């Protein structure tokens, strides 16, 4: 089975690996509308101020630069004296080569792009890169490529729309350029060292170490003070590393996982769950043992029972059908049974919906955000300390509520049984009868049904009901043909049979009646004139 899965898994991994020149981690170019190039600053000083001292930094535009000046024709910033450089290195302002207006526009665009990434994916892709490796591809010694070396996760913040933006270190892990490491090893057999812990990181020493690894590469250079504020994403590369089967312990190899074996090899052959819509959940299943914390209908409870059986499944449904409720209940039930749950989603909104539901019922304390932008080592340790100090939760009042729930459940189930019991011998449930009456009333503008006393109603069986429905259908069809009876010409007659001979007799009588009526009208007219 491994021989079948390994090639497919490796092929899937390679699709995640982006070592092309469109990858900004290998070939960074300053975008036209967002991101910033920091000039006349020192990487070591910025790292000390931003990370170690945890201070916020602001941005400084180029003094005297006009908005109309062509960016490509602009000369470099005039050199600073040694005293001015030292002052620039040690203050909390980041110097740029942008005019003030364009600087603020670029920062605003960068801010909105970073916020969108957080809202949609829950991932911070905004980094301040310290140091660049200038390198050349094989066979191309003219076009220089630039790859960032130290990636500091940062955020842009401001108190109000009228204030200037401040740059602040998020507290997240300082990033190693994983794509660069893979590219250098694959194409040049060069090992780019990883970054040590932020407390132990000496940026100058790290850059010197990289220089030692590339000394034999002609025209390659480490630019220690090349600093960029930009967007870098290496989430897929981290997944690429995670799926490397050689890095997993033997008993936990991904190729041995039954789901992967089914996905890549044998297919899914699990039987249907033991509980379906035809079961009475409270009487015939263990639904009462589920730790259900938010409302759930029968289909959601059936899904929970299937998970309780250990089934693998896909739950589908349009928005608003209660998928997040089901996930909330599944998480609560698993936690209540002493299990751990890993909940992942592509969109941050999906995670937040479930987290809010758990918070609202007091189970948010059981959740630890490990992979979102909110998680960093300091906050993780503080959160663990806070939760451990909470102690055991008090559940006495909840146990009393659960005890009171049993008679209410029995009463509701008894009502549901009666509503779904057949009315008499009709074969139709009371629930269906009420539903039919409500539908007919709604379709006819709130029609109120007449009260008709039917002495044999309780003895009507399904066969007699069918006969009556067929007779009613015939009457309905006839009425559709002739219209309302009260509007017919001969409405009110007592005759039930009208034969051809009766039609002949009626024709003569009607002719006589018409003739006599005409004579009467003439006589009446003569009398009227005489009077």
Secondary structure, 3 states (H helix, E strand, C coil): CHHHHHHHHHHHHHHHCCCCCCCCCCCCCCCCCCCEEECCCCHHHHHHHHHHCCCCEEEECCCCCCCCCCCCCCCCCCCCCHHHHHHHHHCCEEEECCCHHHHHHHHHHHHHHHHHHHHHHCCCCEEEEEEEEEECCCCCCCCCEEEEEEEEEEEEECCCCCCCCEEEECCCCCEECHHHHHHHHHHHCCCCCCCCCCCCCCHHHHHHHHHHHCCCCCCCEEEEEEEEEEECCCHHHHHHHHCCHHHCCHHHCHHHCHHHHHHHHHCCCCCCCCCCCCCCHHHHCCHHHCCCCCCCCHHHHHHHHHHHCCCCCCCCCCCCCCHHHHHHHHHHHHHHCCCCCCCCCCCHHHHHHHHHHHHHCCCHHHCCCCCCCCCCHHHHHHHHHHHHCCCCCCCHHHHHHHHHHHHHHHHHHHHHHHHCCECCECCCEHHHHHHHHHHHHHHCCCCCCCCCCCCCHHHCEHHHHHHHHHHHHHHHHHHHHHCCHHHCCCCCCCCCCCCHHHHHHHHHHHHHHHHHHHHHHHHHHHHHHHC
